[in-house]
Amino acid sequence: MGFTDEQAAFQRAVADMCRRECGTREQRDALTEHGTVHHNTRFYSRMAELGWLGLTVPEEFGGSDGSMVDLCILLEATARGMAPVGGIGPTLITGAAYQKFGTDAQKKEVLGGVVDGRSYSISMSEPEAGSDVGNVSCKAERTADGWTINGQKTWCSNAHIADAILLVARTSRGEDKHRGLTMFHVPADTPGLTIKGIPTMGGNDVNDLYFTDVRLPEDAVIGEVDAAWGQLMTGLNIERLILGAMMLGTAQRAFADALEFISERKQFGRPVGTFQSLRHRVADLATEIECTRLLVYRLARMVDDNPGALFPREASMVKLKATETAKKVALEGMQMMGGYGYATEFDMERHVRATLVSSIYGGTNEIQRDVVGKTYGL
């Protein structure tokens, strides 16, 4: 991928840490309570101590002011190494919003927290506002000394381990439903906020949020009042690139696990991977993964070259391609492994569960296709 020597060394260092600390099934089970917990704070803190979580954070807030290529290397390698850092994606996506629109005080708190290994979450979805984010109704009313929040949010990743939540709430309503949304900084321990986990086939990582007369100070606003829609749009490059890099790593890991199995598993007197049906399937999957890598790192370099530019077509392509590829690799891997791919003894069933939801979160893949189509004037 044309990495510098320093980037190649960084990639090896991340991969080495994953091999040493979560390289075996026994290690991963111990770190994740047998796969039911996706984020291990101790492991995450180790990454913070190494300075890896502040890669793209400005130096003035404790980071290393690195590139998006650097960040994608980290995300790809940790996902491939099955590192128990499920909170890294939501945290980095949330941190990027503070970096663009936060006050100096907000940046110091949150970006400094990212560097130190604290977790954050962004909350947009509601029972009646999923893909249609403009339909948000969770209400923020101005008071004499700040704001009062009432309403419900749902499918909020990371909220149960977050130090603070970036809330998108309705502050006014007019003819344009996208106007009148505002971002708020909400500490997770704020009185009146209830966080309730949503059980899923993938474990415990998403939540319902209930706001009951939650009081926030005036300076809890992130950016401009009534302008959150535009602020959200400017962050889509980063969000979709982060998700794409993570799913690229997951696809590679599912592929490697399947390849190892079919290279060793014998039927009819020879490894099953030597049969043409599986050999051709491997070739197709490897090609899809390589195409995905090219898309991910091309967008990362585009963002590095033009930090303020929007790349709606390319960002949606990355999210679409990476998640569809990861899902295909995991499902094909399960098929190639037969019953063993379905058994909890092996990691393939975890890959399947992780990749199935990837085409839903961060904007469904139907929405990504719609965005790409619109960029062609359709």
Secondary structure, DSSP 8 states (H G I E B T S, - for coil): ----HHHHHHHHHHHHHHHHHH-SHHHHHHHHTTTT--B-HHHHHHHHHTT-TTTTS-GGGTS----HHHHHHHHHHHHHTT-SBTTHHHHHHHHHHHHHH--HHHHHHHHHHHHHT--EEEE--BTTBSS-GGG---EEEEETTEEEEEEEE---TTGGG-SEEEEEEE----SSTTTTEEEEEEETT-TTEEEEE--BTTBS--EEEEEEEEEEEGGGEES-TTBHHHHHHHTHHHHHHHHHHHHHHHHHHHHHHHHHHHHH-EETTEEGGGSHHHHHHHHHHHHHHHHHHHHHHHHHHHHHH-TT---HHHHHHHHHHHHHHHHHHHHHHHHHHTHHHHSTTSSHHHHHHHHHGGGTTTS-HHHHHHHHHHTTT-
